[in-house]
Amino acid sequence: MFAGTLTKTTDTTTAVYTGMIHSSRFDIAIQLETRPKMSERSPDFDVTAVNKSGRKVRIGTAWNETGNTTGNPYLSMQLDVGLGPFRVNAVQSKEAREAQNGQFEIIPLVSNGTMKSGSISGELTAMDADNAFAGYIANMMFDLEFMLIENDYKTEQTHPDYRIEVSSPKGTVIRVGSAWMAKSVRTGNEYVSLLLNTPDGDLRVNAVQNEEQRGGQTFSIIPFVDNGEREQGERAGLSLVA
């Protein structure tokens, strides 16, 4: 669950890009500095940050890349801030490319596989306005409060109905997953299918209503079980753009 921004610098300082990277645990200012290339696939940049003692430290590397299908340039970064290595991409929106303003959005690259969700507790509550939900999900290792915000960019049936968002320690909003409204083929009851991207892998859960909850605003979050009956709403991939 990582997010952030990068901006291409316009002066001649050491840093080619400056920005911030956020998670639910930290907010870190970063710089990308050009490094000598030893081979075609060696990194183009060192990623640096300043630690609590004020010392500049190298926390990763970055490469200039081009999208295979779009042809659009982006930056691929491998970082480690003490929690283990993770990968993110820095990409530009269509508006940023057209404006040529050097603004990039940092998004997770891939997950680390699928987490087992057997020991999960949580709740989802429909809000009175804005077609949003508030909720939490927890186990013995984490406790995460989040919001489901309607996806205004949904243009295809497979696109998620909601973005799952959390806040960093400084209040920066981070998208950590997607959610879909779904309907059980067997019972006809509606439920919410959630897919969250965590540092430990993708976590899939469902938010359902029992007989007492049905028709109300509260859903119970339960482990995802693939019993072959799901309809539109449960997708194998995590959509980070749509």
N, C-alpha and C positions, 0 to 999 in steps of 0.2 A: 504494500500500500504506500506508494510513493507518488509525489506530484511536485511540480515546480515550474520555474521559468528560466529562460536564458535570453540574454540580449547581446548581440554582436557589438563590440565596442567600435567607436569611430575614430579614436585617437591612436597614438603609436605606443601605448603602454604595453607591458609584457602580456597582460591578459587579452586574449582575442575575444573571449566571451566572459560575461559575468552573470551571476544569477543566484537563485535560491532553490534548495531542494527541501521538501517537507515530508514528514510522516507523522503518524499519531504520537511518535516518541520524540521527534526533534525537528528543528528548523535550522538549516545550515546554509551560510553564504558560501558560494563556490566560485572558482575562476578556472577557465581553460587556457592553458599556456602552451604555445607551440613547442614541440620537442623534436630533436633530430630523428628522422626515420632511418631505421637500420635495414628495412626490407619493405616490399610493397604492402604487406599486411601488418606491419608494426604500427602502433598508435600514432595519430597525428598530434595529440595533445596530452599533457598531464593535467589532471583535475586536482586542484589544491583548495585547501580551506585553512582557517586559523583556529587552533584549538583553544581550550580555556586558559592556557598560559600565555596566549598571544603569539605562539609559534606557528609559522606557516608549515603545513604538512601536506604531503601527497596522499590523496585518498582514492585515486583511481586513474583511469586512462580513457581516452575518447577517440573515435574515428569519424572522419567524414564519409558518409555513405549516400547512395542514391537508391530510391525506391525502384524495385524491379518492375512493378506494374504502372506506377505513376510517373517515374522519372524525376520525382521531386527530391531535392537534397535534404538530408537530415543528419543528426549526430547520434551515434551509438556510444553509450557510456557504460563502463563497468566500474562500480564503486564499492568501497568497503569503509564504513564509518565505525567499525567495531562490533557490528552485529552479524558479520558474515557477508560475503560478496553478493551483490545484486546487480541486475541489468536494467537500464532505462534507455529510452530514446528521447531525443529532443526534436520535435517536429513543428512545422509551421502550418497554421490554418490557411485556407485559401485567401482570406482577407489580408493576412500578414504577408503572404507572398506577393499579392497584388500591390500592397502599399510599400513593399521593399523596406520595411522598418526594422528588420533584423530581430524580430521577436519570435521566440520559440517556446513551446509548451513541453514540459517534461512529463512523460507517461511511462508506466511500466512496460517492459518489453515482453517478457514471458513469465508465466508462473513457474513454480518449482514442482509441479505435479499436483495431484489432488489430495487434500487432507482427508483423513477419516473423521467423520463428524458424529461418532457414536455418543459421545458425552458432551452434549450441547444443551444449554438452556437459553431461552430468549423470549422476547415478546415484541409484537408489532402493533401499533395503535394508529388508526386512521385519524388524521387531523380534521378539524372542523372546516378548514379553508384550504385553498390552493391545491386540492387533490394530492396531498402529501401524507407521508407516514413518519412516525417517530418510533424508534425501537432500540433494543439492545440485544447483544448476543454474547454469551460467556461460557467459559469452561474453566478448568483449574489453571490454565496458562494465560488466558487473556480475558478482558472484559471491555467490550467495545460498544459505545453508544453511537447511533447513526441516524441519518435521515434518508428517506426515499423521496426524491424530487422528480416530478414529471419530466420525461425526456421530450423536450420541445423539438428535437431534431429527428424524431422517428418518422421515417418516410416509407419503410418497408415492413411487412408483417413480422419478419424475423428480428427487427430492431427491438431493443429493450423498451419497456414502458416507463421505466424509472432509472435514474442514476442513484447509486448508493454513495452517500457522502459522509465523511467524518471531519473533525477539526484537528489541526496540529496544535502543539502546546501554545503557540502564539495566535491561534484562531484562524489560520489559513485553511480554507475549504479544500479537501482532498477527495477526489473520486476514487473509491476503492472497489467498485463493482457495479453490477447491473441487476435489475429485477424485472420479471414479467408477470402479468396477470395470466392465470391459467385456469383450466376447468377439468375436473376429474371426469374421465370417460365413464368410469364405473358408477359414480354417485351423482354426477352433475353439479357437485359443489365447487364453488370458486375458491382458489387459494393463490398465494403469491410465491413464486419461485425466485430464490435469491442466489446469486453467484458472487462471492467476495474474493478479491485478490489479496492474500496476506503474504508476509515474508516467508511463511512456511508452506505456501501453496494455495491453490484454489480451494475454497470452501463452499460446498453446495448444501443449501438447506431449504425447507419449505415453511411457509407461514400459513397455518390452517386454523379453522374454527371447529370446536366440538359442538355438541348439541346445545350446551348452555351459552356458548359464545355466538352462535350463528345469528346473523342479522344485526349484531352489535359492531363495535369499532375495534375490538381487540382480537388479535390472532396470536396463537402460540407457535413459536419457532421449534421445529422438530428436525431431526436428521433426515437428509435426503435418502430415499430408498427407490432405486430404479426397478419398478415392478412392471414396466412395459405399458402402462396405461396413460402416460401423460400426453396431453395435447400441446398445442402451441404454448410456449412459455418456458420450456426448459431447453437451453441450448448448450452445446458443448464448449463454445468459446466465450471469452469475456470481451464484449464490445466496449472499446474505450473511446470511440469517436462518435458512433451513431447514438 
